[in-house]
Amino acid sequence: MKTDIIGQILNNRYNKYIFLIIIVGIIFMFFTGAKKNEDKKEQPQQPTVSEEARLAAIISDIKGAGQVSVMITYEDSGEKDIAYEVKSGRTTKEAGGVLTENIDKQAVMTSGEPTVVKETYPQVKGVVVTAEGAADASVKNNIREAVQSALGVASHKICVFEKK
């Protein structure tokens, strides 16, 4: 019974075209949706170790801090949004009633690299600092304030310990 209904619908030649357009549209939606997800998952740059080394060098300049080591952990890896050039074109055939749409999406390149429109840096999850002079409460407080200022992190996410 179901095949009879489908057969009657497909016997009309205009219904065949409508059915074909619907199928092509569904396939097109799947492919463009998958492409958007791939674009969002561009591999962002991880923060470099030099950021930790720079912070350690600054903290070691604090009076009484002595030799310092720093470890920074991050919530995520950040994100980059890349600029794209989109070209689209439409073709219509009057007799068949067929409409096709072509969309060409290419990354905008500058000096061989994709152009970044917006870059979101990773959020700091926590910071651990070990310092020789951390036994002194005022030095420990100065170190905590320096890390807060440099990274914009709340004080409860910063741990300062004395080095052995």
DSSP file (Angstrom, degrees, kcal/mol; ACC not computed):
  #  RESIDUE AA STRUCTURE BP1 BP2  ACC     N-H-->O    O-->H-N    N-H-->O    O-->H-N    TCO  KAPPA ALPHA  PHI   PSI    X-CA   Y-CA   Z-CA
    1    1 A M     >        0   0    0      0, 0.0     4,-1.6     0, 0.0     5,-0.1   0.000 360.0 360.0 360.0 -43.9    0.0    0.0    0.0
    2    2 A K  H  >  +     0   0    0      1,-0.2     4,-2.4     2,-0.2     5,-0.2   0.894 360.0  52.8 -65.3 -38.6    2.8    2.4    0.9
    3    3 A T  H  > S+     0   0    0      1,-0.2     4,-2.4     2,-0.2    -1,-0.2   0.830 105.2  55.8 -67.1 -30.3    4.6    1.6   -2.3
    4    4 A D  H  > S+     0   0    0      2,-0.2     4,-2.2     1,-0.2    -1,-0.2   0.907 109.0  46.6 -66.2 -41.0    1.5    2.3   -4.3
    5    5 A I  H  X S+     0   0    0     -4,-1.6     4,-2.2     2,-0.2    -2,-0.2   0.931 114.6  46.4 -66.5 -45.7    1.3    5.8   -2.8
    6    6 A I  H  X S+     0   0    0     -4,-2.4     4,-2.5     1,-0.2    -2,-0.2   0.903 112.2  51.9 -62.6 -41.1    5.0    6.5   -3.4
    7    7 A G  H  X S+     0   0    0     -4,-2.4     4,-1.2     1,-0.2    -2,-0.2   0.898 109.1  49.4 -61.9 -41.6    4.6    5.1   -7.0
    8    8 A Q  H  X S+     0   0    0     -4,-2.2     4,-0.7     2,-0.2    -1,-0.2   0.893 112.0  48.8 -64.8 -39.8    1.7    7.5   -7.7
    9    9 A I  H >< S+     0   0    0     -4,-2.2     3,-0.7     1,-0.2    -2,-0.2   0.919 113.6  45.7 -65.9 -42.6    3.6   10.5   -6.4
   10   10 A L  H 3< S+     0   0    0     -4,-2.5    -1,-0.2     1,-0.2    -2,-0.2   0.656  97.6  72.5 -78.1 -14.9    6.7    9.6   -8.5
   11   11 A N  H 3< S+     0   0    0     -4,-1.2     2,-0.5    -5,-0.2    -1,-0.2   0.824  81.4  81.5 -67.0 -30.3    4.6    9.0  -11.6
   12   12 A N  S <X S-     0   0    0     -4,-0.7     4,-1.4    -3,-0.7     3,-0.3  -0.664  79.4-145.7 -76.2 124.0    4.1   12.7  -11.9
   13   13 A R  H  > S+     0   0    0     -2,-0.5     4,-1.4     1,-0.2    -1,-0.2   0.805  96.2  54.0 -66.7 -29.6    7.2   14.2  -13.6
   14   14 A Y  H  > S+     0   0    0      1,-0.2     4,-2.3     2,-0.2    -1,-0.2   0.867 105.2  54.0 -70.8 -35.6    7.1   17.5  -11.6
   15   15 A N  H  > S+     0   0    0     -3,-0.3     4,-2.9     1,-0.2    -1,-0.2   0.854 103.2  57.4 -65.4 -33.2    6.9   15.6   -8.3
   16   16 A K  H  X S+     0   0    0     -4,-1.4     4,-2.6     2,-0.2    -1,-0.2   0.925 108.2  46.6 -61.0 -43.6   10.1   13.7   -9.4
   17   17 A Y  H  X S+     0   0    0     -4,-1.4     4,-2.6     2,-0.2    -2,-0.2   0.912 112.9  48.5 -65.6 -42.0   11.9   17.0   -9.7
   18   18 A I  H  X S+     0   0    0     -4,-2.3     4,-2.3     2,-0.2    -2,-0.2   0.930 112.7  48.6 -62.8 -44.4   10.6   18.3   -6.4
   19   19 A F  H  X S+     0   0    0     -4,-2.9     4,-2.2     1,-0.2    -2,-0.2   0.906 112.0  49.5 -61.6 -42.2   11.6   15.1   -4.7
   20   20 A L  H  X S+     0   0    0     -4,-2.6     4,-2.5     2,-0.2    -2,-0.2   0.898 110.3  50.2 -64.1 -41.8   15.1   15.3   -6.4
   21   21 A I  H  X S+     0   0    0     -4,-2.6     4,-2.5     2,-0.2    -2,-0.2   0.895 110.1  50.8 -64.2 -40.5   15.5   18.9   -5.2
   22   22 A I  H  X S+     0   0    0     -4,-2.3     4,-2.3     2,-0.2    -2,-0.2   0.928 111.3  47.7 -62.9 -44.8   14.5   18.0   -1.7
   23   23 A I  H  X S+     0   0    0     -4,-2.2     4,-2.2     2,-0.2    -2,-0.2   0.924 113.3  47.5 -62.4 -45.6   17.1   15.1   -1.6
   24   24 A V  H  X S+     0   0    0     -4,-2.5     4,-2.6     1,-0.2    -1,-0.2   0.894 111.5  52.2 -63.6 -39.8   19.8   17.4   -3.0
   25   25 A G  H  X S+     0   0    0     -4,-2.5     4,-2.3     2,-0.2    -2,-0.2   0.904 109.2  48.7 -62.8 -42.1   18.9   20.1   -0.5
   26   26 A I  H  X S+     0   0    0     -4,-2.3     4,-1.9     2,-0.2    -2,-0.2   0.921 113.1  47.2 -64.7 -43.7   19.2   17.6    2.4
   27   27 A I  H  X S+     0   0    0     -4,-2.2     4,-2.2     1,-0.2    -2,-0.2   0.913 111.3  52.1 -63.2 -42.4   22.6   16.3    1.2
   28   28 A F  H  X S+     0   0    0     -4,-2.6     4,-2.5     1,-0.2     5,-0.2   0.895 107.4  52.4 -61.6 -40.7   23.8   19.9    0.7
   29   29 A M  H  X S+     0   0    0     -4,-2.3     4,-2.1     1,-0.2    -1,-0.2   0.895 108.9  50.2 -63.1 -40.2   22.7   20.8    4.3
   30   30 A F  H  X S+     0   0    0     -4,-1.9     4,-2.0     2,-0.2    -2,-0.2   0.925 112.7  45.8 -64.1 -44.3   24.7   17.8    5.7
   31   31 A F  H  X S+     0   0    0     -4,-2.2     4,-1.8     1,-0.2    -2,-0.2   0.907 114.7  45.8 -69.1 -41.1   27.9   18.8    3.8
   32   32 A T  H  X S+     0   0    0     -4,-2.5     4,-1.9     2,-0.2    -1,-0.2   0.870 111.7  52.8 -70.8 -34.1   27.8   22.5    4.7
   33   33 A G  H  X S+     0   0    0     -4,-2.1     4,-1.5    -5,-0.2    -2,-0.2   0.901 110.3  47.6 -65.2 -40.9   27.0   21.7    8.3
   34   34 A A  H  X S+     0   0    0     -4,-2.0     4,-1.7     1,-0.2    -2,-0.2   0.870 110.0  53.2 -67.4 -36.5   30.0   19.4    8.5
   35   35 A K  H  X S+     0   0    0     -4,-1.8     4,-2.0     1,-0.2    -2,-0.2   0.883 105.4  53.7 -66.8 -38.7   32.2   22.0    6.9
   36   36 A K  H  X S+     0   0    0     -4,-1.9     4,-1.9     1,-0.2    -1,-0.2   0.902 107.9  50.5 -63.2 -40.8   31.3   24.7    9.4
   37   37 A N  H  X S+     0   0    0     -4,-1.5     4,-1.0     1,-0.2    -1,-0.2   0.881 109.3  51.1 -65.3 -37.1   32.3   22.4   12.3
   38   38 A E  H  < S+     0   0    0     -4,-1.7     3,-0.3     1,-0.2    -1,-0.2   0.891 108.0  53.0 -65.6 -38.4   35.6   21.7   10.6
   39   39 A D  H >< S+     0   0    0     -4,-2.0     3,-1.0     1,-0.2    -2,-0.2   0.890 107.3  51.1 -64.3 -39.7   36.2   25.5   10.2
   40   40 A K  H 3< S+     0   0    0     -4,-1.9    40,-0.2     1,-0.3    -1,-0.2   0.750 100.5  65.1 -69.4 -23.5   35.5   26.2   13.9
   41   41 A K  T 3<  +     0   0    0     -4,-1.0    -1,-0.3    -3,-0.3    -2,-0.1   0.027  67.4 148.5 -94.3  29.2   38.0   23.5   15.0
   42   42 A E    <   -     0   0    0     -3,-1.0    38,-0.3    38,-0.3    -3,-0.1  -0.384  60.3-105.4 -56.0 138.8   41.1   25.2   13.6
   43   43 A Q        -     0   0    0     36,-0.1    -1,-0.1     1,-0.0    36,-0.1  -0.583  38.8-151.7 -74.4 109.2   44.0   24.3   15.8
   44   44 A P        -     0   0    0      0, 0.0     2,-0.3     0, 0.0    34,-0.1  -0.393  26.2 -94.3 -76.4 159.3   44.7   27.4   17.9
   45   45 A Q        -     0   0    0     -2,-0.1     3,-0.1     1,-0.1    34,-0.0  -0.540  36.0-128.5 -73.3 135.4   48.2   28.0   19.2
   46   46 A Q        -     0   0    0     -2,-0.3    31,-0.1     1,-0.1    -1,-0.1  -0.570  36.0 -94.9 -76.1 145.6   49.0   26.7   22.6
   47   47 A P        -     0   0    0      0, 0.0    -1,-0.1     0, 0.0     2,-0.1  -0.380  49.5-117.4 -59.3 140.5   50.4   29.3   25.0
   48   48 A T    >>  -     0   0    0      1,-0.1     3,-1.3    -3,-0.1     4,-0.6  -0.357  10.8-117.6 -82.9 161.1   54.2   29.0   24.9
   49   49 A V  H >> S+     0   0    0      1,-0.3     4,-2.1     2,-0.2     3,-0.6   0.766 109.2  74.6 -64.6 -25.3   56.4   28.0   27.8
   50   50 A S  H 3> S+     0   0    0      1,-0.2     4,-2.9     2,-0.2    -1,-0.3   0.788  86.1  62.3 -62.1 -26.1   58.0   31.4   27.4
   51   51 A E  H <> S+     0   0    0     -3,-1.3     4,-2.0     2,-0.2    -1,-0.2   0.921 107.0  43.7 -64.0 -42.0   54.9   32.9   29.1
   52   52 A E  H <X S+     0   0    0     -4,-0.6     4,-2.4    -3,-0.6    -2,-0.2   0.895 114.1  50.7 -66.7 -40.4   55.7   30.9   32.2
   53   53 A A  H  X S+     0   0    0     -4,-2.1     4,-2.3     2,-0.2    -2,-0.2   0.899 109.8  50.1 -65.6 -40.5   59.4   31.8   32.0
   54   54 A R  H  X S+     0   0    0     -4,-2.9     4,-2.1     2,-0.2    -1,-0.2   0.917 112.0  47.6 -63.1 -43.1   58.6   35.5   31.6
   55   55 A L  H  X S+     0   0    0     -4,-2.0     4,-2.6     1,-0.2    -2,-0.2   0.902 111.2  51.0 -65.3 -40.4   56.3   35.4   34.6
   56   56 A A  H  X S+     0   0    0     -4,-2.4     4,-2.3     1,-0.2    -1,-0.2   0.898 109.6  50.7 -62.9 -40.3   59.0   33.6   36.7
   57   57 A A  H  X S+     0   0    0     -4,-2.3     4,-0.7     2,-0.2    -1,-0.2   0.897 111.8  47.2 -64.9 -40.0   61.6   36.2   35.7
   58   58 A I  H >< S+     0   0    0     -4,-2.1     3,-0.8     1,-0.2     4,-0.3   0.927 112.9  48.0 -67.1 -44.7   59.3   39.0   36.8
   59   59 A I  H >< S+     0   0    0     -4,-2.6     3,-1.8     1,-0.2    -2,-0.2   0.877 104.8  59.4 -65.4 -36.8   58.4   37.4   40.1
   60   60 A S  H 3< S+     0   0    0     -4,-2.3     6,-0.4     1,-0.3    -1,-0.2   0.726  96.7  63.2 -66.1 -18.6   62.1   36.6   40.8
   61   61 A D  T << S+     0   0    0     -3,-0.8    -1,-0.3    -4,-0.7     2,-0.2   0.619  78.9 106.1 -77.4 -13.2   62.7   40.4   40.7
   62   62 A I  S X> S-     0   0    0     -3,-1.8     3,-2.2    -4,-0.3     4,-0.5  -0.488  89.5 -98.1 -68.4 135.3   60.4   40.9   43.7
   63   63 A K  T 34 S+     0   0    0      1,-0.3    -1,-0.1    -2,-0.2    -2,-0.1  -0.336 106.0   6.9 -59.4 123.2   62.5   41.7   46.7
   64   64 A G  T 34 S+     0   0    0     -4,-0.1    -1,-0.3    -2,-0.1    72,-0.2   0.336  97.3 108.5  89.7  -6.2   63.0   38.5   48.8
   65   65 A A  T <4  +     0   0    0     -3,-2.2    68,-2.4    -6,-0.2    67,-0.6   0.892  52.2 179.9 -72.7 -38.9   61.4   36.1   46.3
   66   66 A G     <  +     0   0    0     -4,-0.5     2,-0.2    -6,-0.4    -1,-0.2  -0.432  52.4   3.5  74.1-149.0   64.7   34.5   45.3
   67   67 A Q  S    S-     0   0    0     -2,-0.1    65,-1.6    64,-0.0     2,-0.3  -0.535  77.8-165.1 -74.9 136.7   64.6   31.7   42.7
   68   68 A V  E     -A  131   0A   0     -2,-0.2     2,-0.4    63,-0.2    63,-0.2  -0.945  18.2-168.7-130.8 143.4   61.1   31.1   41.2
   69   69 A S  E     -A  130   0A   0     61,-2.4    61,-2.4    -2,-0.3     2,-0.4  -0.981  13.0-164.9-125.9 143.9   59.3   28.4   39.2
   70   70 A V  E     -A  129   0A   0     -2,-0.4     2,-0.4    59,-0.2    59,-0.2  -0.984  10.6-173.7-132.7 138.9   55.8   28.9   37.7
   71   71 A M  E     -A  128   0A   0     57,-2.4    57,-2.6    -2,-0.4     2,-0.4  -0.998   7.9-167.4-129.9 130.4   53.3   26.5   36.2
   72   72 A I  E     -A  127   0A   0     -2,-0.4     2,-0.3    55,-0.2    55,-0.2  -0.962   2.1-163.4-117.8 131.3   50.1   27.8   34.5
   73   73 A T  E     -A  126   0A   0     53,-2.7    52,-2.8    -2,-0.4    53,-1.4  -0.888  10.1-148.2-112.7 149.0   47.1   25.5   33.6
   74   74 A Y  E     -A  124   0A   0     -2,-0.3    50,-0.2    50,-0.3     3,-0.1  -0.853  17.8-139.0-120.4 150.0   44.4   26.5   31.1
   75   75 A E  S    S-     0   0    0     48,-3.1     2,-0.2    -2,-0.3    -1,-0.1   0.927  86.8 -15.1 -67.6 -47.4   40.7   25.7   30.8
   76   76 A D  S    S-     0   0    0     47,-0.4     3,-0.1     3,-0.0    49,-0.1  -0.706  72.5 -98.1-143.3-168.8   40.8   25.2   27.1
   77   77 A S        -     0   0    0      1,-0.3     2,-0.1    -2,-0.2    -2,-0.0   0.372  59.2-118.7-104.9   5.8   43.1   25.9   24.2
   78   78 A G        -     0   0    0     43,-0.2    -1,-0.3   -34,-0.1     2,-0.3  -0.261  27.1-107.0  84.5-177.6   41.6   29.1   22.8
   79   79 A E  E     -C  120   0B   0     41,-2.5    41,-3.4   -36,-0.1     2,-0.4  -0.997  14.0-152.4-154.8 146.8   40.0   29.7   19.4
   80   80 A K  E     -C  119   0B   0     -2,-0.3     2,-0.5   -38,-0.3   -38,-0.3  -0.989   8.7-153.3-123.1 131.9   40.7   31.5   16.1
   81   81 A D  E     -C  118   0B   0     37,-3.2    36,-2.8    -2,-0.4    37,-1.3  -0.918  18.5-151.5-102.0 125.9   38.1   32.7   13.7
   82   82 A I  E     -C  116   0B   0     -2,-0.5     2,-0.3    34,-0.3    34,-0.2  -0.750  15.3-115.7-102.1 143.1   39.4   32.9   10.2
   83   83 A A        -     0   0    0     32,-2.7    25,-2.5    -2,-0.3     2,-0.4  -0.569  33.6-164.9 -76.5 136.4   38.1   35.3    7.4
   84   84 A Y  E     -D  107   0C   0     23,-0.3     2,-0.6    -2,-0.3    23,-0.2  -0.946  17.5-142.2-124.7 145.8   36.4   33.6    4.5
   85   85 A E  E     -D  106   0C   0     21,-3.5    21,-2.3    -2,-0.4     2,-0.5  -0.938  22.9-161.4-104.0 121.7   35.6   34.8    1.0
   86   86 A V  E     -D  105   0C   0     -2,-0.6     2,-0.4    19,-0.2    19,-0.2  -0.909  10.4-176.7-111.9 126.2   32.2   33.4   -0.1
   87   87 A K  E     -D  104   0C   0     17,-3.0    17,-3.8    -2,-0.5     2,-0.4  -0.979   8.2-178.9-118.8 132.1   31.1   33.4   -3.7
   88   88 A S  E     -D  103   0C   0     -2,-0.4     2,-0.3    15,-0.2    15,-0.2  -0.961   6.1-179.3-132.1 151.5   27.7   32.1   -4.7
   89   89 A G  E     -D  102   0C   0     13,-2.3    13,-3.2    -2,-0.4     2,-0.4  -0.992  12.0-148.9-146.5 149.8   25.9   31.7   -7.9
   90   90 A R  E     -D  101   0C   0     -2,-0.3     2,-0.4    11,-0.2    11,-0.2  -0.938   5.4-167.1-123.8 145.5   22.4   30.5   -9.0
   91   91 A T  E     -D  100   0C   0      9,-2.6     9,-2.6    -2,-0.4     2,-0.4  -0.999   6.8-171.4-129.9 129.8   21.3   28.7  -12.1
   92   92 A T  E     -D   99   0C   0     -2,-0.4     2,-0.6     7,-0.2     7,-0.2  -0.982  10.4-160.3-125.1 132.6   17.6   28.3  -13.1
   93   93 A K  E  >> -D   98   0C   0      5,-2.4     4,-1.5    -2,-0.4     5,-0.8  -0.957   6.9-159.2-109.6 119.2   16.2   26.2  -15.9
   94   94 A E  T  45S+     0   0    0     -2,-0.6    -1,-0.2     2,-0.2     5,-0.0   0.901  85.5  49.2 -66.5 -44.0   12.7   27.3  -16.8
   95   95 A A  T  45S+     0   0    0      1,-0.2    -1,-0.2     2,-0.1    -2,-0.0   0.929 121.3  32.2 -67.5 -45.8   11.5   24.1  -18.5
   96   96 A G  T  45S-     0   0    0      2,-0.1    -1,-0.2   -79,-0.0    -2,-0.2   0.655  98.0-130.8 -87.3 -15.1   12.5   21.7  -15.8
   97   97 A G  T  <5 +     0   0    0     -4,-1.5     2,-0.4     1,-0.2    -3,-0.2   0.777  52.7 154.7  70.8  25.4   12.0   24.0  -12.9
   98   98 A V  E   < -D   93   0C   0     -5,-0.8    -5,-2.4     2,-0.0     2,-0.5  -0.743  24.7-170.1 -93.5 132.2   15.4   23.1  -11.6
   99   99 A L  E     -D   92   0C   0     -2,-0.4     2,-0.4    -7,-0.2    -7,-0.2  -0.983   4.6-177.0-120.9 124.0   17.3   25.5   -9.3
  100  100 A T  E     -D   91   0C   0     -9,-2.6    -9,-2.6    -2,-0.5     2,-0.4  -0.946   7.3-162.5-121.3 145.3   20.9   25.0   -8.5
  101  101 A E  E     -D   90   0C   0     -2,-0.4     2,-0.5   -11,-0.2   -11,-0.2  -0.992   2.8-159.6-129.5 127.4   23.0   27.1   -6.2
  102  102 A N  E     -D   89   0C   0    -13,-3.2   -13,-2.3    -2,-0.4     2,-0.5  -0.915   7.5-173.2-108.1 128.6   26.8   27.0   -6.1
  103  103 A I  E     -D   88   0C   0     -2,-0.5     2,-0.5   -15,-0.2   -15,-0.2  -0.985   2.6-170.6-123.7 124.7   28.6   28.3   -3.0
  104  104 A D  E     -D   87   0C   0    -17,-3.8   -17,-3.0    -2,-0.5     2,-0.5  -0.964   5.0-174.6-116.1 120.9   32.4   28.6   -3.0
  105  105 A K  E     +D   86   0C   0     -2,-0.5     2,-0.4   -19,-0.2   -19,-0.2  -0.966   7.8 170.5-121.4 120.8   34.0   29.4    0.4
  106  106 A Q  E     -D   85   0C   0    -21,-2.3   -21,-3.5    -2,-0.5     2,-0.2  -0.983  35.1-111.9-132.0 142.1   37.8   30.0    0.6
  107  107 A A  E     -D   84   0C   0     -2,-0.4     2,-0.5   -23,-0.2   -23,-0.3  -0.468  34.2-117.1 -69.2 139.4   40.0   31.3    3.4
  108  108 A V        -     0   0    0    -25,-2.5     7,-3.1     7,-0.2     2,-0.4  -0.688  34.6-152.3 -78.7 124.3   41.4   34.7    2.9
  109  109 A M  E     -E  114   0D   0     -2,-0.5     2,-0.4     5,-0.2   -25,-0.0  -0.816  17.4-175.3-106.7 139.0   45.2   34.4    2.8
  110  110 A T  E >  S-E  113   0D   0      3,-3.4     3,-1.8    -2,-0.4    -2,-0.0  -0.982  79.1 -15.9-131.1 119.4   47.8   37.0    3.8
  111  111 A S  T 3  S-     0   0    0     -2,-0.4    -1,-0.1     1,-0.3    -2,-0.0   0.855 128.7 -54.2  54.7  38.4   51.5   36.2    3.3
  112  112 A G  T 3  S+     0   0    0      1,-0.2    -1,-0.3     0, 0.0    -3,-0.0   0.439 121.5 100.8  80.9  -1.2   50.6   32.5    2.9
  113  113 A E  E <  S-E  110   0D   0     -3,-1.8    -3,-3.4     3,-0.0    -1,-0.2  -0.888  81.1-102.7-115.5 146.1   48.7   32.3    6.2
  114  114 A P  E     -E  109   0D   0      0, 0.0     2,-0.5     0, 0.0    -5,-0.2  -0.427  41.5-110.7 -65.2 142.4   45.0   32.5    6.8
  115  115 A T        -     0   0    0     -7,-3.1   -32,-2.7   -32,-0.3     2,-0.6  -0.626  27.8-143.3 -78.0 123.7   43.7   35.9    8.0
  116  116 A V  E     -C   82   0B   0     -2,-0.5   -34,-0.3   -34,-0.2     3,-0.1  -0.791  18.1-177.1 -91.9 122.3   42.6   35.7   11.6
  117  117 A V  E    S+     0   0B   0    -36,-2.8     2,-0.3    -2,-0.6   -35,-0.2   0.878  73.2   4.4 -82.9 -42.9   39.5   37.9   12.3
  118  118 A K  E     -C   81   0B   0    -37,-1.3   -37,-3.2     2,-0.0     2,-0.5  -0.996  62.0-162.9-147.8 136.4   39.3   37.2   16.0
  119  119 A E  E     -C   80   0B   0     -2,-0.3     2,-0.6   -39,-0.2   -39,-0.2  -0.984   5.0-160.1-125.1 125.4   41.4   35.2   18.4
  120  120 A T  E     -C   79   0B   0    -41,-3.4   -41,-2.5    -2,-0.5     3,-0.1  -0.911  16.2-143.4-104.0 121.2   40.2   34.1   21.8
  121  121 A Y        -     0   0    0     -2,-0.6   -43,-0.2   -43,-0.2   -44,-0.1  -0.476  29.0 -93.6 -82.1 155.1   43.0   33.3   24.2
  122  122 A P        -     0   0    0      0, 0.0     2,-0.3     0, 0.0    -1,-0.1  -0.324  38.0-116.0 -68.5 149.3   42.6   30.4   26.6
  123  123 A Q        -     0   0    0     -3,-0.1   -48,-3.1     1,-0.1   -47,-0.4  -0.666  28.6-115.4 -86.0 140.1   41.4   31.1   30.1
  124  124 A V  E     -A   74   0A   0     -2,-0.3   -50,-0.3   -50,-0.2     3,-0.1  -0.600  26.0-173.0 -76.9 128.3   43.7   30.5   33.0
  125  125 A K  E     -     0   0A   0    -52,-2.8     2,-0.3    -2,-0.4   -51,-0.2   0.848  64.0 -29.1 -87.1 -40.7   42.5   27.7   35.3
  126  126 A G  E     -A   73   0A   0    -53,-1.4   -53,-2.7     2,-0.0     2,-0.4  -0.981  49.3-137.6-171.7 162.8   45.2   28.1   37.9
  127  127 A V  E     -Ab  72 158A   0     30,-2.6    32,-2.8    -2,-0.3     2,-0.5  -0.998   8.7-164.2-134.7 133.9   48.7   29.1   38.7
  128  128 A V  E     -Ab  71 159A   0    -57,-2.6   -57,-2.4    -2,-0.4     2,-0.4  -0.980  11.3-175.2-117.5 128.5   51.3   27.4   41.0
  129  129 A V  E     -Ab  70 160A   0     30,-3.0    32,-3.0    -2,-0.5     2,-0.5  -0.984   8.7-168.0-124.6 130.4   54.4   29.4   42.0
  130  130 A T  E     +Ab  69 161A   0    -61,-2.4   -61,-2.4    -2,-0.4     2,-0.3  -0.980  16.7 170.9-115.3 131.6   57.3   28.1   44.1
  131  131 A A  E >   -Ab  68 162A   0     30,-2.6    32,-2.0    -2,-0.5     3,-1.3  -0.992  40.0-131.4-140.9 146.0   59.7   30.6   45.4
  132  132 A E  T 3  S+     0   0    0    -65,-1.6     3,-0.4   -67,-0.6   -66,-0.2   0.856 110.1  45.4 -62.6 -35.9   62.6   30.5   47.9
  133  133 A G  T >  S+     0   0    0    -68,-2.4     3,-1.4     1,-0.2    -1,-0.2   0.227  77.6 108.4 -95.1  15.1   61.3   33.5   49.8
  134  134 A A  T <   +     0   0    0     -3,-1.3    -1,-0.2   -69,-0.3    28,-0.2   0.560  60.8  78.0 -72.3  -6.1   57.7   32.4   50.0
  135  135 A A  T 3  S+     0   0    0     -3,-0.4     2,-0.4    -4,-0.1    -1,-0.3   0.824  79.0  81.3 -69.1 -29.5   58.0   31.6   53.8
  136  136 A D  S <> S-     0   0    0     -3,-1.4     4,-2.4   -72,-0.2     5,-0.2  -0.661  79.1-144.2 -78.0 125.7   57.7   35.3   54.4
  137  137 A A  H  > S+     0   0    0     -2,-0.4     4,-2.3     1,-0.2     5,-0.1   0.855  97.7  51.1 -61.5 -38.6   54.0   36.3   54.3
  138  138 A S  H  > S+     0   0    0      2,-0.2     4,-2.3     1,-0.2    -1,-0.2   0.892 111.4  47.5 -69.2 -37.9   54.6   39.7   52.7
  139  139 A V  H  > S+     0   0    0     -6,-0.2     4,-2.5     2,-0.2    -2,-0.2   0.921 111.8  51.0 -65.7 -43.3   56.7   38.2   49.9
  140  140 A K  H  X S+     0   0    0     -4,-2.4     4,-2.3    -7,-0.2    -2,-0.2   0.907 111.1  48.1 -59.7 -43.4   54.1   35.6   49.4
  141  141 A N  H  X S+     0   0    0     -4,-2.3     4,-2.4     2,-0.2    -1,-0.2   0.900 110.4  51.4 -65.2 -41.5   51.4   38.3   49.2
  142  142 A N  H  X S+     0   0    0     -4,-2.3     4,-2.2     2,-0.2    -2,-0.2   0.894 110.2  49.7 -61.9 -40.7   53.5   40.3   46.7
  143  143 A I  H  X S+     0   0    0     -4,-2.5     4,-2.3     2,-0.2    -2,-0.2   0.933 110.4  50.0 -64.0 -45.6   53.9   37.2   44.5
  144  144 A R  H  X S+     0   0    0     -4,-2.3     4,-2.3     1,-0.2    -2,-0.2   0.908 111.9  48.2 -59.9 -43.5   50.2   36.5   44.6
  145  145 A E  H  X S+     0   0    0     -4,-2.4     4,-2.4     2,-0.2    -1,-0.2   0.878 109.6  52.7 -65.5 -38.3   49.4   40.2   43.6
  146  146 A A  H  X S+     0   0    0     -4,-2.2     4,-2.5     2,-0.2    -2,-0.2   0.918 111.1  46.2 -63.9 -42.9   52.0   40.1   40.8
  147  147 A V  H  X S+     0   0    0     -4,-2.3     4,-2.5     2,-0.2     5,-0.4   0.910 111.3  52.8 -66.6 -41.2   50.4   36.9   39.3
  148  148 A Q  H  X S+     0   0    0     -4,-2.3     4,-1.9    -5,-0.2     5,-0.4   0.924 113.4  43.6 -57.8 -45.5   46.9   38.4   39.7
  149  149 A S  H  < S+     0   0    0     -4,-2.4    -2,-0.2     1,-0.2    -1,-0.2   0.907 115.8  46.5 -67.8 -42.8   48.0   41.5   37.8
  150  150 A A  H  < S+     0   0    0     -4,-2.5    -2,-0.2    -5,-0.2    -1,-0.2   0.884 128.2  22.3 -70.6 -39.0   50.0   39.7   35.1
  151  151 A L  H  < S-     0   0    0     -4,-2.5   -27,-0.2    -5,-0.2    -2,-0.2   0.554  95.1-124.2-109.1  -9.8   47.4   37.1   34.2
  152  152 A G     <  +     0   0    0     -4,-1.9     2,-0.3    -5,-0.4    -4,-0.2   0.908  58.8 150.1  67.1  40.7   44.1   38.6   35.4
  153  153 A V        -     0   0    0     -5,-0.4    -1,-0.2    -6,-0.4    -2,-0.1  -0.826  51.5-107.8-109.6 144.4   43.4   35.6   37.7
  154  154 A A    >   -     0   0    0     -2,-0.3     3,-1.8     1,-0.1     4,-0.1  -0.369  31.0-117.3 -66.5 150.2   41.4   35.6   40.9
  155  155 A S  G >  S+     0   0    0      1,-0.3     3,-1.6     2,-0.2    -1,-0.1   0.780 111.0  64.9 -64.3 -27.7   43.6   35.1   44.0
  156  156 A H  G 3  S+     0   0    0      1,-0.3    -1,-0.3     3,-0.0    -2,-0.0   0.613  97.8  57.2 -72.1  -8.6   41.9   31.8   44.9
  157  157 A K  G <  S+     0   0    0     -3,-1.8   -30,-2.6   -31,-0.1     2,-0.5   0.320  93.8  83.0 -98.5   6.4   43.3   30.3   41.7
  158  158 A I  E <   -b  127   0A   0     -3,-1.6     2,-0.5   -32,-0.2   -30,-0.2  -0.949  57.0-170.4-116.9 126.0   46.9   31.1   42.7
  159  159 A C  E     -b  128   0A   0    -32,-2.8   -30,-3.0    -2,-0.5     2,-0.5  -0.967   2.7-168.9-115.2 127.8   49.0   28.9   45.0
  160  160 A V  E     +b  129   0A   0     -2,-0.5     2,-0.3   -32,-0.2   -30,-0.2  -0.971  11.1 177.3-119.3 125.6   52.3   30.1   46.3
  161  161 A F  E     -b  130   0A   0    -32,-3.0   -30,-2.6    -2,-0.5     2,-0.3  -0.878  32.4-106.4-126.3 157.3   54.7   27.7   48.0
  162  162 A E  E     -b  131   0A   0     -2,-0.3   -30,-0.2   -32,-0.2     2,-0.2  -0.641  36.3-123.4 -80.9 137.5   58.2   27.9   49.5
  163  163 A K              0   0    0    -32,-2.0   -28,-0.1    -2,-0.3    -1,-0.1  -0.543 360.0 360.0 -77.4 146.2   60.9   26.1   47.5
  164  164 A K              0   0    0     -2,-0.2    -1,-0.1   -34,-0.0   -32,-0.0   0.481 360.0 360.0 -81.5 360.0   62.9   23.4   49.3
